[in-house]
Amino acid sequence: MAEQPQLVDISTLPYEQLVMLKNQFEQEVQGLAQLSGTLKVAASRFQNSIKALGQLKNSSEGAEILVPLTDSLYAPGALVDPGHCLVDVGTGFFIEKKTSDTIDYCNRKCTTVVEKINEADSELARKREGLQTIFQLIQAKQAQETRKPSA
């Protein structure tokens, strides 16, 4: 049976351990902020895909379109079947779906990503509060050391 981690009152930690804890929290805050940013970009891409699919759904066969090759490079093309599209489901696999099913798929993925953003942001807020507490304790310990009379 695994032991439960013990809770430690951080105000009892020596200065050196507080600094190490501060560094650990700073790394976690940085990682969570980066994760949140990456997830926000993913959510934005899903929302853009949903908008594009909505326009695609209302287009007619043979309509001239610009096909995105990269974020900034487009090639002219013609719409063959506006009722179906290929969906990248990860690791190089694509499946053909009805356009309306693809919109539903993107909505579900976007909802999942937004939930993950909310989780990351709430954890980030908790870590920032903890980091602020650690900063205050470090400052208090430094002030306490400067007030001690030298022997």
N, C-alpha and C positions, 0 to 999 in steps of 0.2 A: 504494500500500500504506500503510495507516494505521500510525503509529508506536505502539509500546507505551508506555504511561505509565511514567515513570521513578519508581522508588521513592526516597523521601527519608527520611533518618533524622530524625525529628521532634525529636530532642534537639539538632540543629544549628540549628533554626529560631529566629529572634529572638522576643523576648517578644510583640511585636505580632501576628506571624503565628500564634503559639500561641493567643493570645486569639481570633483570627478562626477558627482551626480548632476551638477549644472551642465557640464559638457555633454553628458549622456542625454539629458533633456533637450539641449539645444540641437543635437543630432536628430532626435526623434521629431522635434518640431519642424526642422528643415525637411525631413523625409515626408512628414504628413502634409506639409504645405505643397511640396512638389507633387505628391500623389493627388491632392485635391485639384491642383492646376491641371494635371494630366487628365483627370476625370472630367473636368469642366470642358476641356477641348473635345473629348470624346462625345459628351452630351451635345455639344454644339454641332458636331459633325452628324450625329444622328438626326438632330432637328433639321439641319440643312438637307439631309437625305429625304426626310419626310416631306419637306416642301417641294423638292425636286420630283419626287414620286407623285405627289398630288398634281403637279403640272403635267407630268408624263401620262398619267391616267386619263387626263382630259384631252390629250393630243390624238391626232389621227394618223393612221398608217401612212408612211411615205413623207411625213413632215420632216423638214430640215431642222437639224439640231446641232449643237456644239457638244462634242463628247469630251469630258475632262480627262486629260492624260496625266496631268499633275495638278497641283493647286493653282498654277498660273498658266498652264499650257492646254489649249483646247484644239480639237480637230473637227472639221465639218463632217457631218454624217447624216444619214436618213433613218428615220424610225421604222423598224420592220414590224414589230408586234408590241403595241403599247399596253397590251393586256398582261404581258409576262416580262419578267426581268430576271437577271442572274444576281444571286445574293452571296456575298462573301461571308461564309460562316466560320472562317478562321483556318489557320494552318494550310492555306492554299486550296481549300475546298470551296466550290461554288455549287449552289443548287438553283434550279429554276423554280420560280414561284409566280403565282398571280400577283399583279401589281398591288391589289388590295391586301393580299396576305403579307406582302413585303412591307407595306405601310404598318400593318399590325405588328409585324416582327420588329420593325424599327421603333415603334412606340413602346413595346415591351422592353427592348434593350435600353432605350432612353430612360424609362422609368427605373430600371435596375441601376443604371449608372447614377441617376439623381439620388437614389437611396444611398448608394455608396459614398457619394459626395457629402450627403448629410451626416453619415457616420464618421467620415474622415474629418469633417469640419467640427463636429462635436468633440471628437477625441483631440483635435488640435486645440480647441478652446480649453479643454481640461489640462492638457500638457502646458499650455502657456500660463495658466493659473499656477500650476505647480512650479514652473520655472520662475515666476514672479515671487512666489513664496521662498524659493531657494535663494534668489537674489537678495531678498530682504534679510534672510538668516545670515548670509555671507557678510553683508554690510554690518549687521549687528555684531558678528564675531570680530570683524575688523575694528569696529569702534571700541569693542571691549578690550581688544589687545592694545590699542593705542592709549587707553585710559589706565592700563596697569602701570604702576610705578616700576621703574627699572631697578633691579637689585644690585 
